[in-house]
């Protein structure tokens, strides 16, 4: 089962080069809602293996990436296609909602 990729300030640009759609979960260890959506993001990583890139950014450990996208509240999930933000979800939501947003980019 695929796991979400750990995205950092140093590997972010490389990951953005993917030709597949990308889902990035901005989270932090101390964030309750982040812990609720975390397992959902991991499930999506497995469900979309080979079709989309699913990753997580710890905003405390990687402030540059979080600042680049003006992340002010977490969890924030950004959907990228061809290096551009195409959709966004702030706060927790159902797995089906995130799957629909990813499907729209495939």
N, C-alpha and C positions, 0 to 999 in steps of 0.2 A: 504494500500500500504506500503510495507516494505521500510524502509529508510536505507541508508548506516550507518554502525556502526561507532561510533567514537572510533578510535584506539589510545591508549595512550602508553607511555613508560611503564605504570604499567599493562595494560591488554594485551599487545601484545603477550606475550608467551602463554597465555591462548587461545587466538584466533587462534594462529598457530597450536593448537592441533586438530582443526577441521578436520574431514575426508573428508569434501567437498573442492573443489577448492576454493581459496581465491584470490580476487582482492583487492589490496591496492592502493589507490590514495594518493600520497604524495603531499600536497598543502600548500598554505599560504594565509591569508586574503588579502595581498597586491598584489598578483599575478594575473594579468589580464587573461592570458590563463587558469589559474586554475578555474577562475570564469566561463569561457566558457565551460569547460569540466565537472564542478561540477554537473549541472543538468543531464547530460548524465550518470554520475556515479550513481546518485540517481535513474534514470529510470532503469538502469541495476539491482540495488538492488531489485526493484520490480519485474522485469522480471525473475530474477533468484532466487527468494525467495524459500527456501526449496531445491535448487539445488547447490547453491554456496554462499559463504560469501563475501559480498561487504562492504569494510570499507574505511575510510579516516583518514589520519594522518596529523595533522597540524604540519608542521616541526618546526615552531617557538615555539610551546608549548611542543613538544615532540622531542627534539634534539637527544636523545639517539637512538631511532628507526631509525631516518633518517641517523645518523652517522653509525649505524650498517650495513646499506646497501649502504653506500657511495653516498647518494643522493646529487647531486651537482646542478642539474637544475630541476625546477618544472614547470608544473606538470610532475611527473614520476609515472607511474602505473606499479606495479609489480604483476605478477601472480604466485601464489604458489600452489603446489600440494605436499601433504605429507611433508610439512614444507620446501620444497626446491623451489627456484625460477625457474620457467619453461619458463617464457616469460616476456617481458618488453616492455613498450611503453613510450617514452619520448616525451613530447609535446602533443598538442591536436590532435585528430583524429576523424574520424567518429564513431558513435555508433556501426555501423555494424562491423568495424574492431575489436573493443573491444569485441563484442559479439562472433565473430569468435574465438578470442583467448581464451575466456572462454569456448566456446563449445568444443574446442580441449581438454580441461582438464576434461570434464564430462564423 
